[in-house]
Structures are given as C-alpha cells and as structure tokens.
Amino acid sequence: MFDKDVWSDGDGLTDDPTKKDELSISDVDTRVIGVKSSLKFISTFVISVGFFLFPITVNGQTTTPLDASVSYITANFPFLVELFILGLLLQLTIVLNLPALRLIQQSKQHGNLDASTG
C-alpha cells in the first residue's frame, strides 16, 4: 500500500488505476464509513475537547483537566512517569529506525547491498 507506484497511479485504497489528476472530492464515497467508526471519532473528539478546553477548579486554581491529571500522576506516581518516558523513547527509536531497516532489507533482497555491510 505504501509503494511509490500506488500513490502515483491510483487512489491508494483500491486497485483502481485512476490517475491522481482525474480524482476529485466528489469521487469519495462517504457511505463506506460505518457507524462504529463515526462513534469512535465523535467520542474521541468530545473527550479531547473536554480535556483541553473546559476549565476546572482544583485547589483554588483554574486549570484544564489535562493539567490536573498530569500534575496528579507526576506527584503521586513518579515511577510510572519514568516508565512512560522510557516506553516513549523505545517506541520512538523503533518507529524512526523502521524505514532504514526496510531499506536495508529491500536492498539485500535486490542484491544491492553486500551481506558483510548490513
């Protein structure tokens, strides 16, 4: 799906070889979006709006629920914060290195990379 040819010769979703210049917004079929997907989007949107936009009062200070939650967790569970940061760093390392690993794998498959260098 992420091949260069898919994006240049099709819509990226089907095997239709439509050229990208021939596509328009009216070609998108919005009926394929199910009720479950819509509910996931709406519920996530409502929760995020509540966490970021609606102020609450905690200990006499006006703040957002996100700030209050983060302050509570960092004050009461510092070890979990360290584990969370470690997890984020590991995930970031993996995600950033995946394209390089795929490139090395493809080069080995096509014989472009000597086995001793990889």
C-alpha positions as a printed Julia matrix, in Angstrom:
118×3 Matrix{Float64}:
   0.0    0.0     0.0
   2.87   2.41    0.63
   4.67   1.76   -2.61
   5.55   4.73   -4.75
   3.51   3.31   -7.64
   0.29   3.11   -5.65
   0.25   6.82   -4.93
   1.18   7.86   -8.44
  -1.18   5.53  -10.31
  -4.16   5.05   -8.03
  -6.21   6.26   -5.15
  -4.24   4.3    -2.54
  -7.32   2.46   -1.35
  -8.33   0.24   -4.23
  -6.66  -1.39   -7.2
  -8.25   1.2    -9.48
  -5.52   2.61  -11.77
  -7.12   6.07  -11.78
  -4.63   8.86  -12.31
  -4.43  11.35   -9.46
  -5.31  14.24  -11.77
  -8.65  12.58  -12.54
  -9.75  12.37   -8.89
 -11.94  14.94   -7.2
 -13.6   15.26   -3.84
 -16.92  14.17   -5.34
 -15.33  10.78   -6.14
 -15.03   9.95   -2.44
 -17.72   7.59   -1.24
 -18.53   8.69    2.31
 -21.05   5.89    2.75
 -18.26   3.39    3.39
 -17.65   4.97    6.82
 -19.53   2.86    9.34
 -21.42   3.89   12.44
 -18.76   2.32   14.67
 -16.01   4.44   13.09
 -18.13   7.57   13.41
 -18.82   6.89   17.08
 -15.11   6.34   17.75
 -14.29   9.66   16.12
 -17.03  11.58   17.91
 -16.26  10.11   21.34
 -12.53  10.8    20.95
 -13.29  14.34   19.82
 -15.6   15.02   22.77
 -13.1   13.64   25.3
 -10.23  15.66   23.81
 -12.28  18.87   23.76
 -13.17  18.29   27.4
  -9.55  17.67   28.37
  -8.2   20.73   26.59
 -10.89  23.41   26.5
 -13.09  23.28   29.59
 -11.54  24.82   32.7
 -11.95  23.24   36.13
 -11.01  24.47   39.6
  -8.54  22.33   41.59
  -7.22  23.55   44.97
  -8.44  27.06   44.22
  -6.68  27.28   40.84
  -8.36  27.25   37.47
  -6.77  24.74   35.13
  -7.6   22.19   32.44
  -8.39  18.56   33.21
  -5.27  17.53   31.31
  -3.03  19.67   33.51
  -4.76  18.46   36.67
  -4.38  14.81   35.6
  -0.71  15.19   34.71
   0.04  17.03   37.96
  -1.7   14.31   39.99
   0.13  11.47   38.24
   3.56  13.11   38.45
   3.07  13.94   42.13
   1.77  10.52   43.21
   3.36   8.05   40.78
   6.82   9.31   39.74
   8.0    5.78   38.9
   5.19   5.37   36.36
   6.23   8.64   34.73
   9.77   7.31   34.3
   8.46   4.07   32.81
   6.17   6.01   30.48
   9.06   8.18   29.24
  11.22   5.08   28.75
   8.42   3.47   26.75
   8.05   6.57   24.59
  11.78   6.65   23.89
  11.82   2.98   22.92
   8.8    3.42   20.68
  10.33   6.49   19.05
  13.58   4.62   18.45
  11.75   1.74   16.79
   9.5    3.95   14.67
  12.34   6.14   13.45
  14.51   3.17   12.52
  11.86   1.13   10.69
  12.3    2.91    7.34
  16.06   2.34    7.46
  15.57  -1.32    8.33
  13.1   -1.75    5.47
  15.52  -0.09    3.08
  18.32  -2.43    4.16
  16.01  -5.43    3.79
  14.9   -4.37    0.3
  18.5   -3.72   -0.74
  19.52  -7.19    0.41
  16.59  -8.75   -1.48
  17.55  -6.96   -4.68
  21.25  -7.66   -4.24
  22.16  -4.0    -3.93
  23.74  -4.4    -0.5
  26.66  -6.64    0.31
  25.83  -9.05    3.17
  29.0   -8.05    5.02
  27.96  -4.36    5.27
  24.44  -4.94    6.6
